[in-house]
Amino acid sequence: MSDLRGAFIGSGKIYLADTATPEKLIYIGNCSALNYEAESEEKTLTDFSTPGGGTDASITRILGINITYTAHHLNKANIARALFATATDVIAGTITDEVHTAYKGALVKTKYPNPNTVVVTDSTGVTTYVADTDYVVNEAGIEILEGGAIADAASIKIDYAYPAHADIQALTASNKKFRMVFKGLNEARSGKPQIVEVYKMSHSPASLGLIGDDFAAMEFSGKAEKDATKIGAGLR
């Protein structure tokens, strides 16, 4: 029976799982592109039997399958993959007497982000500085005001509370292996399903653009690898 399938316009969802927990397939968010491309090598035997040359025989070998996809959701898992990072959830908390050196007109970055209920004192804890007069609070810490009472290069202490957040530390995770499942639909055939699974893939880091005038995109790439746990005819 002939195969009548033809035109294809794809959309769908990409799921990834660390091969250490292959059943934990997590949807990675909106992606605008997914491509599988064979990387090949051609070997040719020249025909030496006649002066004109030509080809006596040739073969093409598949060196690998390259995978590329474009992700648009900057969630902690995607950022961690982009930066070969580890991501940790940090619960909300409070800090007392966090010591810093303050410089006029400069940012003092607190250990934890988005500080609130901030109290700033001198190194002895006797003098309390005034918000919006001596310093201003922002999402990264406090900024020392030029005309305020905090002296240049002064030692200060900061008390503050911080919200729950994700801590992402770049270049702390080796090149992990992932299982990929694409759950796709063919819009050209009334949403017929198409499922593609890559049992094991290596993953390259991606660029992370944080300033721009359009929605951010992370261009990921990887290579399909042989999965020794898949045994049987036609499996690899």
MOBEL-V134284 format. One record per helix or strand. SS is the DSSP state (helix for helix, strand for strand). FROM is the first residue (numbers start at 0). TO is the last residue. If there is no record, write none. Layout:
ss:SS from:FROM to:TO
ss:SS from:FROM to:TO
This chain:
ss:strand from:9 to:17
ss:helix from:18 to:20
ss:strand from:25 to:26
ss:strand from:30 to:45
ss:strand from:54 to:70
ss:helix from:75 to:82
ss:strand from:85 to:89
ss:strand from:92 to:101
ss:strand from:106 to:108
ss:strand from:115 to:121
ss:strand from:127 to:127
ss:strand from:130 to:130
ss:strand from:134 to:137
ss:strand from:140 to:143
ss:strand from:153 to:161
ss:strand from:164 to:168
ss:strand from:176 to:185
ss:helix from:186 to:188
ss:strand from:191 to:202
ss:strand from:217 to:223
